[in-house]
Amino acid sequence: MKPLSILFAKRLPSVSLQFRLVQQCRTGSHFLYLNLFLFLGLSSAQAGDRPNILFAISDDQSFPHAGAYGTEWVKTPGFDRVAREGLLFNHAYTPNAKCAPSRAAILTGRPSWQLEDAGNHMPFFPTKFISYMEALKAKGGYTVGYTGKGWAPGRADDESGNPRQLTGQPYSKHKAQPPARGMSSNDYASNFEDFVAAADEEKPWAFWYGATEPHRRYEYKSGVKKGGKKLSDIDHVPSFWPDNDIVRNDMLDYAFEIEHFDNHLTRIIKHLEETGQLDNTLIVVTSDNGMPFPRVKGNEYEYSNHLPLAMMWPQGIASPGRKIDDFVSFIDLAPTFLDLAGLDEADSTMQPTAGQSLVPIFQSDQDGQVLPERDHVLIGKERHDAGRPNDEGYPIRGIVTKDYLYLHNYEPDRWPAGDPVTGYLNTDGSPTKTWILEARRNGTNTDYWQLNFGKLPAEELYRISDDPDCVKNLAGNPEHSKVMQDISSQMEAELTEQQDPRMAGKGVIFDNYPISTDSSKFYERFMKGEPTKAGWVNPGDFETGPID
């Protein structure tokens, strides 16, 4: 039998309003208390029983690379179960396809252009921005913790200079031999079990499971040799890469790492079942940005920002098994969690969020498009990895609709993936990257280099319904000029409303924010021959001289 909260979902107030009403009425008469719940269609236990929140995030996984989306060369039974018994989102996007700014958007409910320093990669996280995990602990009465990768890379200190716990108390005692080199030895599932065992049974909890897979580096050919995969399993190699054995092996190694993340997710779900906590736990599974390959992670294309997302909550999601076509941005997650926790944004001490709660979608019984207004998202970036003169970034703003992706590149004279002489630092080292760079150097193929590393025009427009690889730029096509004008104007109007400094001609502020790591002034130090560290790229990624 379904909980009454689901049966009456269409006429219920929001979860946060339900919880506040319960708290208020507990100080009143029994008569008022009883009549309130007759109106809500709830028992007192159900209304006051706020859900646990499990947030599971892989590190660098693109849409549609999960079994629930029809990708057969990646086996994800954990993700698929969450989708099958909950909701599968077809249009989920990060505002910024890089680790630190993407995770900052999740934690704060604000896009990069509203996060000051935290809109960049490797920043000093401003003290004014409180994370939803900090708010749930301090104001919501939740027990909070995490294992693996929380918010990173960068520094997040409080006003006294002490490290903050943006994702809660760390749990990392348990280690296990991973199935391939390059994978973490963190026994994520066992560390989650430690958290649950230590949690106060009288309080709800929120946990951040942050795997470091499928972040590079990979054990080359591990997908075939250890994962039992075949090169022929891959049904589509993106057209901006060569379709050869090197790239296919690279993709299968990436798939094998996703499966490691999913194996631990499956174990975590099983533990929730065994401890009787699954029914009232919201499970959210996603990634921070797209796959760590050229023209994906660190860019703003479909494979970069479009991410897998599934949610389940047996006690709180109506009509499970639905596929949702509403556009969802990562800035919607924090408002959703606050809503479910019964915590008013004004009382949370968080800065105002730009996102909107997803609870109305939970309460609906509709497939496809649930809320008509959720028909687009805004995306963009500023500085990611260092490597350009003066620590300059590559600023982009964009808008994604069902059919189109529009991008405005504000500094098209800069190198989008980072300066060639400093190794294209915004693209992780990989067999795929090496093949593309060597093909340009030896003259066998320059087209792939141009697609992945060449300079870009000021505007790009792709009809993603027909061209999800984003290789046919329609920005100069007269047939699409009105569409481009309409959506670019919509983008700029919304960014202006959100007080994006770049819309006011003040975008240089993002280049002036300091870098929190030893990558600061990388270009200048490298050109002087000083020691520099860039362990995420290969020594052969550095060009020996300037490229015109």
DALIN-V599155 format. One record per residue. PHI is phi in degrees with one decimal (* if undefined). Layout:
PHI ; PHI
//
This chain:
* ; -74.9 ; -58.2 ; -61.1 ; -62.5 ; -83.5 ; -61.7 ; -104.3 ; -57.4 ; -65.9 ; -111.9 ; -84.0 ; -65.6 ; -61.5 ; -58.6 ; -65.3 ; -67.5 ; -55.3 ; -64.7 ; -65.8 ; -62.7 ; -60.5 ; -61.7 ; -67.0 ; -76.2 ; -65.9 ; -94.7 ; -101.6 ; -76.4 ; -61.9 ; -65.5 ; -63.5 ; -59.0 ; -66.3 ; -68.3 ; -58.5 ; -77.0 ; -63.9 ; -69.8 ; -76.5 ; 74.5 ; -129.7 ; -86.9 ; -61.8 ; -66.3 ; -68.6 ; -67.8 ; -87.3 ; -90.7 ; -67.1 ; -75.8 ; -69.7 ; -129.5 ; -106.3 ; -108.3 ; -110.6 ; -132.0 ; -80.7 ; -118.6 ; 87.5 ; -129.9 ; -86.8 ; -71.0 ; -109.2 ; -85.7 ; -156.7 ; -58.5 ; -62.7 ; -93.1 ; 95.6 ; -81.9 ; -89.6 ; -90.5 ; -125.2 ; -97.9 ; -133.4 ; -61.7 ; -65.4 ; -59.2 ; -63.7 ; -65.9 ; -57.7 ; -65.4 ; -67.5 ; -99.5 ; -147.0 ; -128.7 ; -113.2 ; -95.9 ; -90.7 ; -135.8 ; -104.2 ; -137.0 ; -85.4 ; -68.6 ; -150.0 ; -86.3 ; -151.6 ; -49.8 ; -63.1 ; -68.0 ; -66.0 ; -66.9 ; -64.0 ; -64.4 ; -60.3 ; -72.5 ; -108.6 ; 73.8 ; -129.4 ; -75.4 ; -56.1 ; -72.9 ; -111.6 ; -114.5 ; 53.6 ; -55.3 ; -71.8 ; -77.9 ; -99.1 ; -86.7 ; 56.5 ; -97.0 ; -93.4 ; -73.5 ; -61.6 ; -65.0 ; -67.6 ; -94.0 ; -89.2 ; -81.6 ; -63.8 ; -67.2 ; -62.2 ; -68.0 ; -61.9 ; -72.6 ; -76.0 ; -116.7 ; -104.3 ; 73.2 ; -91.4 ; -88.9 ; -128.6 ; -165.4 ; -153.5 ; -137.3 ; 85.6 ; -98.3 ; -91.3 ; -90.1 ; -173.6 ; -89.7 ; 149.7 ; -122.0 ; -128.8 ; -114.4 ; -82.1 ; -66.8 ; -93.3 ; 87.4 ; -90.3 ; -61.2 ; -87.0 ; -110.3 ; -61.6 ; -117.0 ; 99.8 ; -72.6 ; -76.7 ; -128.6 ; -148.2 ; -65.5 ; -84.3 ; -123.4 ; -152.8 ; -69.2 ; -75.8 ; -73.9 ; -152.1 ; -62.5 ; 96.3 ; -80.4 ; -71.9 ; -87.3 ; -62.1 ; -86.7 ; -53.1 ; -64.7 ; -65.6 ; -68.6 ; -62.8 ; -60.4 ; -60.8 ; -60.1 ; -62.1 ; -64.0 ; -86.6 ; -69.2 ; -68.2 ; -64.7 ; -88.5 ; -121.5 ; -72.8 ; -130.1 ; -133.6 ; -131.0 ; -109.5 ; -95.3 ; -112.8 ; -69.3 ; -99.6 ; -104.7 ; -96.1 ; -59.0 ; -72.7 ; -96.5 ; -111.2 ; -82.8 ; -61.3 ; 69.8 ; -67.5 ; -60.9 ; -81.4 ; -75.4 ; -113.1 ; -94.7 ; 68.7 ; -94.4 ; -123.6 ; -57.7 ; -73.5 ; -64.2 ; -74.9 ; -92.0 ; -154.9 ; -97.6 ; -49.4 ; -71.0 ; -89.8 ; -121.3 ; -70.9 ; -92.9 ; -140.9 ; -65.2 ; -62.1 ; -67.8 ; -63.1 ; -62.5 ; -59.7 ; -65.9 ; -72.1 ; -64.0 ; -59.8 ; -61.7 ; -61.7 ; -71.5 ; -58.5 ; -65.1 ; -64.9 ; -56.7 ; -69.4 ; -59.9 ; -70.0 ; -59.3 ; -60.0 ; -64.0 ; -65.0 ; -61.6 ; -59.9 ; -65.4 ; -63.0 ; -63.1 ; -65.5 ; -97.0 ; 72.2 ; -109.7 ; -65.8 ; -59.0 ; -110.1 ; -120.1 ; -80.3 ; -109.2 ; -118.8 ; -125.0 ; -158.6 ; -138.1 ; -89.3 ; -164.6 ; -72.1 ; -61.0 ; -81.2 ; -131.3 ; -55.2 ; 68.1 ; -121.8 ; -53.8 ; 88.7 ; -108.7 ; -134.1 ; -97.5 ; -57.7 ; -67.8 ; -81.2 ; -102.8 ; -79.0 ; -129.5 ; -68.0 ; -154.8 ; -138.8 ; -139.8 ; -137.5 ; -160.7 ; -52.1 ; -86.3 ; -131.2 ; -108.0 ; -74.1 ; 48.3 ; -63.3 ; 95.8 ; -81.2 ; -110.1 ; -104.5 ; -100.0 ; -59.5 ; -78.4 ; -124.8 ; -108.2 ; -58.5 ; -70.4 ; -83.5 ; -73.0 ; -59.0 ; -59.5 ; -64.9 ; -66.5 ; -62.6 ; -58.7 ; -67.0 ; -82.3 ; 70.7 ; -112.1 ; -62.5 ; -56.0 ; -64.6 ; -91.5 ; -82.5 ; 70.7 ; -76.1 ; -67.0 ; -53.2 ; -88.3 ; -94.6 ; -86.6 ; -127.2 ; -60.0 ; -92.9 ; -57.1 ; -57.4 ; -71.6 ; -58.2 ; -81.2 ; -77.2 ; -116.7 ; -88.9 ; -89.3 ; 67.5 ; -80.9 ; -91.7 ; -115.5 ; -56.1 ; -70.6 ; -86.6 ; -118.5 ; -167.2 ; -139.6 ; -102.5 ; -134.6 ; 168.4 ; -157.1 ; -128.3 ; -84.7 ; -103.8 ; -71.3 ; -72.4 ; 128.4 ; -103.1 ; -55.2 ; 60.9 ; 55.9 ; -73.5 ; -95.6 ; -127.0 ; -72.6 ; -138.1 ; -129.3 ; -153.9 ; -138.8 ; -120.5 ; -119.3 ; -58.6 ; -106.2 ; -129.1 ; -123.5 ; -113.8 ; -128.8 ; -113.9 ; -95.5 ; -80.7 ; -131.8 ; -68.1 ; -79.2 ; -87.2 ; -81.2 ; -64.1 ; -98.3 ; 103.8 ; -64.1 ; -57.5 ; -71.0 ; -105.1 ; 88.8 ; 51.0 ; -64.9 ; -86.7 ; -127.7 ; -59.9 ; -63.7 ; -166.7 ; -58.8 ; -65.5 ; -60.4 ; -60.1 ; -60.8 ; -65.7 ; -65.9 ; -67.6 ; -63.9 ; -70.5 ; -65.1 ; -92.1 ; 80.2 ; -79.2 ; -161.9 ; -109.5 ; -64.2 ; -66.8 ; -61.3 ; -61.9 ; -65.9 ; -95.9 ; -131.5 ; -73.0 ; -69.1 ; -118.6 ; -72.8 ; -67.1 ; -132.1 ; -133.4 ; -140.6 ; -128.0 ; -88.3 ; -70.4 ; -65.2 ; -109.4 ; -133.5 ; -65.3 ; -75.1 ; 57.3 ; -117.0 ; -114.3 ; -72.5 ; -99.5 ; -61.0 ; -96.4 ; -88.9 ; -57.8 ; -66.0 ; -113.1 ; -66.1 ; -69.0 ; -59.1 ; -63.6 ; -64.0 ; -65.1 ; -78.3 ; -68.7 ; -66.1 ; -61.5 ; -59.1 ; -65.6 ; -64.6 ; -69.9 ; -65.4 ; -63.7 ; -62.1 ; -84.5 ; 59.7 ; -66.0 ; -56.2 ; -67.6 ; -71.9 ; -98.3 ; 75.2 ; -118.0 ; -65.9 ; -61.4 ; -58.3 ; -69.7 ; -71.6 ; -90.0 ; -65.8 ; -71.1 ; -93.0 ; -86.7 ; -113.1 ; -77.6 ; -80.0 ; -57.7 ; 56.5 ; -58.2 ; -59.5 ; -64.3 ; -68.0 ; -65.5 ; -68.4 ; -86.6 ; 82.2 ; -76.3 ; -62.3 ; -137.1 ; -120.1 ; -149.8 ; -68.8 ; -87.3 ; -119.8 ; -92.9 ; -55.5 ; -75.5 ; -76.2 ; -82.9 ; -75.5 ; -81.0 ; -161.7 ; -61.7 ; -117.3 ; -74.4
//
